Amino acid sequence: MDKTKRLFLKSKRSFRRRLPPIQSGDRIDYRNMSLISRFISEQGKILSRRVNRLTLKQQRLITIAIKQARILSLLPFLNNEKQLEKTESTARTTTTGLLTRNKKK
């Protein structure tokens, strides 16, 4: 194989070792909010295993801990503050739009 062909076939991935998201001393528990909050998106969704870079067992334990924390009201089920602001602003425009339509008739 020619040298120029080998350069093009070379993988573009870097095989950098990263630190695991969960250290061996960390305990996966519903009370450990600093650990649990790292695995929740801004909307309040549980991030996938691929994004979290967790093992299957760790992802299961994180999911169970998040669900327990939600049931005990330590975490919200949804974090939709931005969505509430959007719906309030659209509700204002629609209600004013309806009022102006009714006034025209």
N, C-alpha and C positions, 0 to 999 in steps of 0.2 A: 504494500500500500504506500502511496506517495505521501510525503510529509504534509503537503497542502491539504489533502483529503482528510488526514487525521486531525488537523486543526478544526475543520468544520464539523467533524463527528464528535468532538469532545463535548461532554455534558456541560451545561451552563449552571448546574446546581452547585452550590457550595456545601461542603459537608462539615459545617461548623457545629461543634457540640455546644448546646445551650444548657443552662442550668434547668433542672426540672422545676415545674411550677410549684410542686409540693415537696418540701424537704422531708427527710425521714423523721424529724422531730415534730412536725406539724400533725396535730390531731384533727381529723375531719369530724366535726361535730356541729350541730345546729347553733351552738352558742359562740362558736368561733367566727364572728362576723367579719373580721378583717380578712380571713381566708376565703370565706364564702363570697364576699362581695367582688372578689377578683374574677369570678366565673359567671357573673351576671352582666348582661348587656345594659346599655343605657335605657332601653325600653322595659327592662325587668325580665328579659328572657334568659333562660339557661343557655350558655354558649355550648357549641358542639364539642365533641371530644377532639376533633381535628384542630379546632381553633385553640382549645385549652392545652393541647399536647399532654393529655393524661392517659393513663392506662385504663382499660375497661373497668377494672375493679375500682379505681379511684373515681372515675366518672360516675359510677353507680352510687358510691358513697357521697359524693358531692351533691348529686341529684336528690338523694334521700334527705340530706341535711338541709338543702334549700327548701324542699317541700315542708319539712318539719318546722323550719323557721317561719315560713309563710303562714302555716296553720296557727302557730303561736303568736302571730302578729309582730314578729321581729323584723320581717321583710314584707314589703308590699307585693301583691300578686302582679300588679302592673304599675309601671312608672310612666304615666302618660301625661305629665305636666304640660309638655309642649303640645300634645294633641288637644288637651283641654283648652289651651289658649287659642288654638286654631278654630276649634268648634265654636267657642264663644264669639270670636270675631266674625265668623261666617253666620252665626245665628243672629247677631246684631244686624248685619247687612240684609239678611233675608227678611227679618221682621220689619225693618225700615222699608224695604222694598215692597212688602205686602201692604204696609200702611199707605205708602204713596199710591199704590195701585188702587186701593179702596177709595182713596180720596178723589182720584180722577173720575171714578164712575159716577 
